[in-house]
Amino acid sequence: MSLRIALNEALKQAVRGRDELATSVLRLSLAALKDRDIAERGKGREEGLSDEEIVALLQSMVKQRRESIKMYEQGHRPELAGKEAAEIEIIEGFLPRQMCEDEIRAAVDATIAETGASALKDIGKVMAVLRERYPGSMDFAKASACAKTLLSA
């Protein structure tokens, strides 16, 4: 099932179940998706966003909420930070499972061996392969830090 259909079905269930938070988050997500679809049509892409692009959109929404949580915590507004955290949980339900630290390290190790990277200057090669293979499921900031550590050793 495509991610677009899954979001629409989840919205229908949230409305039927009178889950106000989920309804709000899903409507906001679908509105952002529709906005991006319209922008893509202006560029000549009639089919809209692919599932990979929808995942990237949802990840950016999670990132925005994480930044908001930091701001709310600095402003001593734990109730708003809690609401943002609940929204993140709903959005993450539609994202691929994120790799843990050990899985990231193993993937970086394998990619370094495969690409023949031996110095810090080769990190771009390694990261390009990782981005291609693990879109949406890897935290590339952590992967980059891991690659730097392994290549500088």
C-alpha positions as CSV (number, residue, x, y, z in Angstrom):
1,M,0.0,0.0,0.0
2,S,1.4,3.4,-0.9
3,L,2.2,5.8,1.9
4,R,-0.3,8.3,0.5
5,I,-3.2,5.8,0.8
6,A,-2.0,4.7,4.3
7,L,-2.1,8.4,5.5
8,N,-5.6,8.8,4.1
9,E,-6.8,5.6,5.7
10,A,-5.3,6.6,9.1
11,L,-7.0,9.9,8.8
12,K,-10.4,8.2,8.2
13,Q,-9.8,6.0,11.3
14,A,-8.8,8.9,13.4
15,V,-11.9,10.9,12.5
16,R,-14.1,7.9,13.1
17,G,-12.4,7.3,16.5
18,R,-12.6,10.9,17.4
19,D,-8.9,11.1,18.0
20,E,-8.4,14.9,17.8
21,L,-4.6,14.9,17.9
22,A,-4.2,12.2,15.3
23,T,-6.8,13.9,13.1
24,S,-5.0,17.2,13.4
25,V,-1.5,15.8,12.6
26,L,-2.7,13.7,9.7
27,R,-4.7,16.5,8.2
28,L,-1.6,18.7,8.5
29,S,0.6,16.0,6.9
30,L,-1.8,15.5,4.0
31,A,-2.1,19.3,3.5
32,A,1.7,19.5,3.3
33,L,1.7,16.6,0.9
34,K,-0.9,18.2,-1.3
35,D,1.0,21.5,-1.3
36,R,4.2,19.7,-2.5
37,D,2.1,17.8,-5.1
38,I,0.9,21.1,-6.5
39,A,4.4,22.5,-6.5
40,E,5.6,19.5,-8.4
41,R,2.7,19.8,-11.0
42,G,4.0,23.3,-11.7
43,K,7.3,21.7,-12.6
44,G,5.6,19.2,-15.0
45,R,5.4,16.2,-12.7
46,E,1.7,15.2,-12.8
47,E,2.0,12.0,-10.7
48,G,3.0,13.9,-7.5
49,L,5.5,12.8,-4.9
50,S,6.9,9.3,-4.7
51,D,6.8,7.3,-1.5
52,E,10.5,8.2,-0.9
53,E,9.7,11.9,-1.3
54,I,6.8,11.5,1.1
55,V,9.1,9.8,3.6
56,A,11.5,12.8,3.3
57,L,8.6,15.2,3.8
58,L,7.5,13.3,7.0
59,Q,11.1,13.3,8.3
60,S,11.3,17.0,7.9
61,M,8.1,17.4,9.8
62,V,9.5,15.3,12.6
63,K,12.7,17.4,12.6
64,Q,10.7,20.6,12.9
65,R,8.8,19.1,15.9
66,R,12.1,18.1,17.5
67,E,13.4,21.6,17.2
68,S,10.1,22.9,18.6
69,I,10.4,20.6,21.6
70,K,13.9,22.1,22.3
71,M,12.5,25.6,22.1
72,Y,9.5,24.8,24.4
73,E,11.8,23.1,26.9
74,Q,14.0,26.2,27.0
75,G,10.9,28.3,27.4
76,H,9.7,26.1,30.3
77,R,6.6,25.0,28.4
78,P,6.5,21.2,29.0
79,E,2.9,20.8,28.0
80,L,3.6,22.1,24.5
81,A,6.8,20.0,24.3
82,G,4.6,17.0,25.3
83,K,2.1,17.7,22.5
84,E,4.9,18.0,20.0
85,A,6.3,14.6,21.2
86,A,2.9,13.0,20.8
87,E,2.7,14.4,17.2
88,I,6.2,12.9,16.5
89,E,5.0,9.5,17.6
90,I,2.0,9.7,15.1
91,I,4.2,10.8,12.2
92,E,6.9,8.2,12.9
93,G,4.3,5.5,12.6
94,F,4.4,6.1,8.9
95,L,8.2,6.2,8.6
96,P,10.5,3.2,8.0
97,R,12.2,1.8,11.1
98,Q,15.3,3.7,12.0
99,M,18.6,1.9,12.2
100,C,20.2,1.6,15.7
101,E,23.8,2.7,16.4
102,D,25.1,-0.9,15.9
103,E,23.4,-1.3,12.6
104,I,24.7,2.1,11.4
105,R,28.2,1.2,12.4
106,A,28.0,-2.2,10.6
107,A,26.6,-0.5,7.4
108,V,29.3,2.1,7.5
109,D,32.0,-0.6,8.0
110,A,30.7,-2.6,5.1
111,T,30.5,0.5,2.8
112,I,34.0,1.6,3.7
113,A,35.3,-1.9,2.9
114,E,33.3,-2.0,-0.3
115,T,34.3,1.4,-1.6
116,G,38.0,1.0,-0.6
117,A,37.9,4.2,1.4
118,S,41.0,4.6,3.5
119,A,41.2,8.3,4.5
120,L,39.0,11.1,5.6
121,K,39.0,12.5,2.1
122,D,37.0,9.5,1.0
123,I,34.0,10.2,3.3
124,G,32.0,11.7,0.4
125,K,32.1,8.4,-1.5
126,V,31.0,6.5,1.6
127,M,28.2,8.8,2.4
128,A,26.9,8.9,-1.2
129,V,26.6,5.1,-1.2
130,L,24.9,5.1,2.3
131,R,22.4,7.8,1.1
132,E,21.6,5.7,-1.9
133,R,21.2,2.4,0.0
134,Y,19.4,3.6,3.2
135,P,17.1,6.5,2.4
136,G,14.8,7.2,5.2
137,S,16.1,4.5,7.6
138,M,19.5,5.8,8.6
139,D,20.4,8.9,10.6
140,F,23.1,10.3,8.2
141,A,24.5,12.6,10.9
142,K,25.3,9.6,13.0
143,A,26.6,7.7,10.0
144,S,28.9,10.6,9.0
145,A,30.3,10.8,12.6
146,C,30.9,7.1,12.6
147,A,32.6,7.2,9.1
148,K,34.8,10.1,10.3
149,T,35.8,8.1,13.3
150,L,36.6,4.9,11.4
151,L,38.4,6.7,8.5
152,S,40.6,8.9,10.8
153,A,41.7,5.9,12.9
